[in-house]
Amino acid sequence: MNIVIGGAAGQGMDTIAHLLGKTLTRLGYGVLLSKDYMSRVRGGHNFSLLRVGSTTPWALATDIDILVALNEETYVVHHKKLRPRASVIFDNALFALPAQEQRGLPTPLGSLARAAGGAILASTVATGAVLSLLGLALPTAEGLIREMFAEALVEQNIAAFRAGYSALLPARPVVAPLPEATPETPQIFIDGNQALGMAALASGCRFLAAYPMTPATGIMTYLAAKQQQYGLVVEQAEDEIAAINMVLGASYAGLRSMTSTSGGGFALMVEGLSLAGMTETPIVVVLAMRPGPATGLPTRTEQGDLNFAIFGGHGEFPRAVLSATNLEDAFYRLNKAFTLADKYQVPVIFLTDQDFADTARSIRPYDFSRLVYERHLATEETAPSPYQRYRLTEDGLSPRAYPGQFAGEVVLADSDEHDEDGHIIEDGAMRKRMMDKRMLKQNALANEMSEPEVYGSTGAEILLIGWGSTYGALREAIDSLQARGKNAAMLHFSDLWPLPLNNVTTLLPEAQYSFCIEGNATGQFSALLRRESGLQTTHLLLKYDGRPWSGEEIVREVEKNV
């Protein structure tokens, strides 16, 4: 079941989409909610897509079963994707559907909203109409309204919701049936930014400094709401330069610290990133990619910053780059980012994008017992007196202490090249020893990288390779190809640098047809794979219109070339 809610910014589409998504989740359905929105406060065409299944779908789709058209433009844009048995909920006081359109359900959204308390309630009226059309009962949704709205607004929203529900009862049309629900299975309904905020909090992050930048802002707002409850400090910095330097200072003082930004903000952070490399200060940077260059498409999605994450910054220093692939994995993957940063005293960059950040899904609750919390701070035994912050060691890991940790010992750090104590030097021999010490950590990081996930047939004739948020689309594409009798598998990367190569060097040469599928214009991951392994796929599929891949699109492109 695919439901699309469309209108202009400011018409309350988020209200409808999240209320429907949470209601259906609590009733036991699997729900995916993806959003397509423009970079403006009001106006323009925005829409949300809800896919509902007996299990949670992995990626968006194109066909529509129910269209909620809050304005005429929504019908014009989407009517060609309506299935034959689809329904269109619209307000005939605002516009009329074409005479030949037989799927319309005129519903007085505006007048019912005003009767309940105000025109702003039209979105709540529409929510009731959709649930009525689906034949679902009221109590779950009404309970959510009481949770989601301020006490003063609850009763009028419930009145609006009931009015919309009743409006379609007299002549409820026959629609495609909902799939079977499994209400006995506990689920949460959460989006990517909420999952990353929760993961940071649960991983012991106690300081975040950031400047708001779509699509990363949701992480900061999630954590800001938890400050009083969990002893967390969230600072909205004046710019991204200040943000990363605040994070470096907090980490130097002993706190687990993080910043979140997008490409334009990360561009301002790279000097601070190099400072983290030189001072060996652990930080986590969440880089939420969007189409560039410059402001680009600020509310759209792309995988254009992979090279920037791996190679950004002046000079050479070790780092790790991980990515969010799906909600089930990303929560634990960000925990891994904090662990690697602390253990190896390096910056760790965690790549996400608008597709992941703004997509919500119903999933099983997270298992917090799987999280790791190891600080890797020096002790009296590992840091004998006199303390040396950059002591040369066989594994490249010097004892890390925060100022004041050891009585009488000085913790000295400097952005210049330095000796074991931390004093500035210009000696060539010491410079080489310090560089060798730092770069030893890159080799150790390589052993920490998880191999890409393999999904599908063994000994596959068709191999799809991807990374990051393309996971869901690739997984649905594999299921579709196998249903059509194709011998297909996917190889999907979550850990990107240092690049793990065991699975790809085994599987890629065996495939007759191989496709690297990315959301950018230059095939950045394909080039990285070729550079690191000497291997390349037979085909390269690239999408850079600001929209995510769907499984259907991938299948079409694969079948053109097989």
Secondary structure, 3 states (H helix, E strand, C coil): CEEEEEEEECCCHHHHHHHHHHHHHHCCCEEEEEEECCCCCCEEEEEEEEEEECCCCCCCCCCEEEEEECCHHHHHHHHHHEEEEEEEEECCCCCCCCCCCCCEEECCHHHHHHHHCCHHHHHHHHHHHHHHHHCCCCHHHHHHHHHHCCHHHHHHHHHHHHHHHHHCCCCCCCCCCCCCCCCCCCCEEEEHHHHHHHHHHHCCCCEEEECCCCCCHHHHHHHHCCHHHHCCEEEECCCHHHHHHHHHHHHHCCCCEEEEECHHHHHHHHHHHHHHHHHCCCEEEEEEECCCCCCCCCCCCCCCCHHHHHHCCCCCCCCEEEECCCHHHHHHHHHHHHHHHHHHCCEEEEEEEHHHHHCEEEECCCCHHHCCCCCCCCCCCCCCCCCCCCCCCCCCCCCCCCCCCCCCCCCCCCCCCECCCCCECCCHHHHHHHHHHHHHHHHHHHCCCCCCEEEECCCCCEEEEEEHHHHHHHHHHHHHHHHCCCCEEEEEECEEECCCCHHHHHHHHHCCEEEEEECCCCCHHHHHHHHHHCCCCCEEEECCCCCCCCHHHHHHHHHHHC
